[in-house]
Amino acid sequence: MALAVMSKREFESLEDERLGRACMEPTFSQIRAKDMAVKARVISGLSEGQRALCMFRVFYDHAKNSEMEYYGWISQLLQNPDMWFGVTNGLSFFGDMEMSRLLEETKEVLETRNRRLGLEWKDAVITDLDHDKELNAEVERLYRRFQLVSKESLKTIAAHIRANADEFVRFEE
């Protein structure tokens, strides 16, 4: 179980988004640019709360910058059911029903499109948004909601981290 190391003062001063990222940095440094076997081994060694935070951050950090990245990462997660389950299970751990509903709605929209066009998750590419106006409009709408909902997600998760600091952080003297 990799704990972030920081001073109590730094911990208390971090904004919600930065707190979650700082708590996951020791784990991310172990899995960044590694194969799936290494990632799975490291993640399986985390506590339940760390695993929930890790999976949320993997999704959030990759999806937050644009509609294309949101679409691409949702499709990537759905292509790998273990990762999708990890993210949705993590949201459930934190009691984040609003983000869970948004991800399920996004999944339904994308599944409907895939069925209509005879596509699989592996067929998704971010340039789909350039060529499919209907998809672009839907993803744009869902991404705008994601931007709003994620602010509450970050607050909820940060509150959990602050209430359970010993699960995420070792304080320096």
Salt bridges, closest charged atoms under 4 A:
GLU12 OE2 - LYS8 NZ 3.61
ASP16 OD1 - ARG162 NH1 2.87
GLU17 OE2 - ARG21 NH2 3.41
GLU17 OE2 - LYS64 NZ 2.93
GLU25 OE2 - ARG32 NH2 3.12
ASP61 OD1 - ARG57 NH2 2.69
GLU98 OE1 - ARG101 NH2 2.88
GLU105 OE2 - ARG141 NH2 2.97
GLU105 OE1 - ARG145 NH1 2.43
ASP123 OD1 - LYS122 NZ 3.62
ASP128 OD2 - ARG113 NH1 3.92
ASP132 OD2 - ARG113 NE 2.82
GLU138 OE1 - ARG141 NH2 2.76
GLU140 OE2 - ARG144 NH1 3.49
GLU152 OE2 - LYS155 NZ 3.40
